Amino acid sequence: MMSNIIDGKQVSLEIRDSLTEEVKKLQKQDIQPGLAVVIVGSDPASQTYVRAKAKACNNIGIYSEVYELPEEITEQQLLEKIDELNSDMRIHGILVQLPLPKDINEQAVIERISADKDVDGFHILNAGKLLVGQDSYLPCTPAGCIELIKRTGETLEGKHVVVIGRSNIVGKPVALLSLYENATVTICHSRTQNLAEIVKQGDIVIAAVGRPKMITADMVKDGAIVIDVGINRVDGKLVGDVDFEQVKDKASFITPVPGGVGPMTITMLLQNTIVACKKSV
Ligand SMILES: Nc1nc2c(c(=O)[nH]1)N[C@@H](CN(C=O)c1ccc(C(=O)N[C@@H](CCC(=O)O)C(=O)O)cc1)CN2
């Protein structure tokens, strides 16, 4: 089967065009959405993502502030910065770029962000709302995966979605979002037995494990939709969790890395920031 390659950059551009229009409408009412991005330390990949977020905001008219804090900052100092942003009226969305240095308690930092400004959707209140099916900020990467699947024209309803990975920021929420689309969901992880057999049952396979090229062609059913969330650097090159070259000939649709899910993560962040702004007025 020849697969269609899902162009995450193109889909992102289309969504960002409509978000630009929404921002223009808000600006006509003298309202401007604002996002604060906090980064601790100098991890080059994190710096790239933060710069991309600020640029994306700027391109569609969202006001943004980036706080680059030193690696040695204490957890208390970071919490104080978040308190400041929580009470800043210009700021509707706050995100702390992950991962944080080992000595800082990531969960404590996330919980300090006001749930109303938690545009990453990582706060326990938003995660809990998602679990019980209440309206909440959806985590950006999982929301991006679902959007990309829907834009293939295929429905998730009744399909068997196999998620590989059980992280709080991708695996678990993308499984829940698939469930809300009436899919039948299986979550696989490092202790799963007969992984290949289970993945092969997936009409839709979402790989979010962080292991380069782990999903090979023999593991994928003919005609499956394959969504690759992996961003692994191998010999200076970005590689997904899926062996793209092999699997592309079996899948009906497949996301590449780069240019698949990644750009959607930032687009969904922009969308959440606009929602946060609208909720605040
Ligand atoms: N606070 C958060 N931290 C992290 C998140 C997050 O959603 N919130 N996700 C990832 C990193 N991330 C956004 O922060 C992110 C990763 C990748 C991309 C992306 O566009 N990737 C490109 C390739 C870019 C490159 O060359 O490195 C692609 O896949 O095409 C955007 C955002 C962890 N931390």
The ligand as an ORCA input file, in Angstrom:
! r2SCAN-3c Opt
* xyz 0 1
  N       6.197     22.722     28.563
  C       6.355     21.842     27.568
  N       7.536     21.217     27.435
  C       7.690     20.314     26.417
  C       6.641     20.061     25.502
  C       5.412     20.731     25.689
  O       4.418     20.530     24.952
  N       5.314     21.624     26.722
  N       6.849     19.230     24.411
  C       8.201     18.842     24.047
  C       8.957     19.826     23.212
  N       8.174     20.691     22.315
  C       7.495     21.727     22.841
  O       7.776     22.238     23.867
  C       8.278     20.580     20.901
  C       8.967     19.553     20.313
  C       9.128     19.523     18.935
  C       8.589     20.509     18.135
  C       8.819     20.550     16.665
  O       8.244     21.364     15.990
  N       9.686     19.715     16.147
  C      10.065     19.783     14.759
  C      11.565     19.586     14.645
  C      12.310     20.667     15.356
  C      13.781     20.349     15.467
  O      14.463     20.427     14.459
  O      14.225     20.037     16.589
  C       9.347     18.693     13.977
  O       9.054     17.640     14.551
  O       9.106     18.938     12.803
  C       7.893     21.530     18.727
  C       7.738     21.555     20.096
  C       9.013     18.619     25.323
  N       8.880     19.694     26.251
*
